[in-house]
């Protein structure tokens, strides 16, 4: 296992001396310099290592504080990031909106003409699809069936089970409908367009990408990236960096995503949110566990009450995570290979 040790910023020696001799002054010092006063990277790292860690990176205040990899992993090793794919594709759709190629509240049926004659499907907007509140059946078995020839046809043909905007239903249907919408808007494969307009300018190199037998890329799961490229994506989410790629991800959409939806305040436009963390009645929950629960308590949930309320996460199965806190200038990338990893436990260890 290769480890880049945790360090302090340039002024960190002063912070360490303050903490040893005058802890109260140290807290003030850390707040002024944008550092979490009770961050315990070591405890979080130990928790991560005990739960199938593949990679752990901590970026703060413009510097890489920790970088380590488990057996068989490395800084350039491409990993399956599962449903983090949704968040990456959401950034691509934000970029398309920034290009005025589509609008957040436009009717999807303007492009997905198969839906025009359905009184409920015709009301689905791009926002509904990004929020997973379109009302479509989640479509796991239909869209993830082995050797599926045409996932686009499968997604567009799914039944609608609730009014658009009324309920959050996690599943691949919404994002596979978005992939079809983007392909028709662009008149080309959307992944190639996103490569040219977002990923390549950011320096993100995509690995293999899950596709159906016709070659259509999955927008709901199936991307493969290395941990360092996920770090770049996390920095882009908090609008850090230079270059035209970051400027093309509209800040207004980042703010809109962080507000969540009325159906699920914990999820906004492709990203998981900790915005309820400061509520007195907030319930901590692990995202993967909540998705699998029969009746998840979305209205009162957060990932961690100890973590800042502006924390945003990209989440994939098996403990794949990218956590971003703009207020702390913090990005954490954590990749895993087994179950058991929990957001409240990891974040609770980090923000002691």
Secondary structure, DSSP 8 states (H G I E B T S, - for coil): -EEE-----TTHHHHHHHHHH-HHHHHHHHHHTT--TTB-HHHHHHHHHTTTEEEEEEEETTEEEEEEE-TT--TT--EE-TTHHHHHHHHHHHHHHHTTSS-TTSBGGGT-GGGTTSTTGGG-BHHHHHHT-S-B---HHHHSSTT-S-HHHHHHTS-B-S-TTT----SSHHHHHHHHHHHHHHTS-HHHHHIIIIIHHHT-----B-B-TT--B-SSS-BEE-HHHHHHHHHHHTT-S-SHHHHTS-HHHHHHHTT--SS-TTEETTEEE-TTTTSTT-EE--HHHHHHSTT--GGGEES-SSS-TT-EEEEETTTEEEEEEGGGTEEEEEEESSS---HHHHHHHHB-
